[in-house]
């Protein structure tokens, strides 16, 4: 099978590990709810192998599948927290630097 894009040919290590962790977390959520892959697959309208792929963190699994699984387990509110701008320290710092560069302080002789 050939990859559809370059990312799938060489998935960055951190991406791969994050997907595996997400998949393991989803599997734990399913098992804690005493659900089978077939039951969950039926609930979200996919085949059981799609659920199994997501639980393994397969990189080609679509983000909608992960979101649907979170929904099926009552965890969809956590999906909205991904990349929350209020938690993006690096982005906030860069934005402040750009803002300061655009509006430099004027120096005056008042002491």
N, C-alpha and C positions, 0 to 999 in steps of 0.2 A: 504494500500500500504506500502510495506517495503522499506526503504531507501537502495540505492545501495551501499552506503559506510557510514562510521561513521560520516563524515563531514555533510552529509545530515540529519543524525539523531539528531545532536546537533550542529547547525550552530552557531559559535561564534557571539555574539551580534554585534560587530563592522562590521563583514562581512555582517550580515543580514541587518544592517542599510545602509551600503554602497550600497548593491544591490538594496535596496528599493529606495535610492536616485538616483542611475543610472537609474532605471526603470522609475521613475517620470520624470527625465530629458529627457529621450527618448520619453516619452509620450508627454511632452511639445513640443519637437522638431517636432513630428508628427502633433500635433494639429496646431502649428504655420504654418505648410506647408499645412494645410487643407487637410490632407490625412486620409483615414479610415484605420482601422487595416487590412481590406481585401486588400486594394490597396498596402499597404506596404508588407503584407505577400506574395502577388503575385509577387511583385518586387524581393523579396529575396528568393522566392521558398519554402515557408513554409505555414502552415495553420495559420489562424487568431488567433487561441488560443495560438500558440507559441509566437506571437507578444504580446498578452495580458499577457501571463506568464512573458515575459521579462519586460514588463511595470510595473508589480507588484513586480519585483525583485525576482522571484521564484528561489531559490538556484540551482535547478536542470537544469535550462536553460543553455545550452552550451555557452561557450564564443564565438563561431563562430556566434551565433545568435546576441549577443550584437555587435560584430564587423560588421556584415552585416547590422544591423540597423543603426549604425553610418555611414556606407557607403551610405545607402539609403538616409540619410539626409544630405549628403555632409560633414560629420564631422569625416570621417575616419582618418584624420591627427591627431586628438586628441588621437586616440587609441595608436599611436606610442609613445606618451608622458608618457604612464603609466610605472611606475618603471624606469624612466629615470635615469641612473647612475649619471648624473651631479646634480641631485636633491636629491640624497640619502646621506644625511649628516651623518647618523649613519654608513652606509657602508663605506663611505670615511674615517671617523675617525678610524674605526676598521682596515681598510686596512693600513692606515698610521702607526698605532701602531704596526702591524705585521711587516711592512717593517723596522721600527726602531729597533725592536727586532732582526731581522735577520742581520742588519748592524749597530751594535753599534759603536759609535764614539770612536776613539782611543784617549786616553789621552796622552799628551806630556808635556814636561817641558818648552816649548817655551812660553815666555811671551811677 
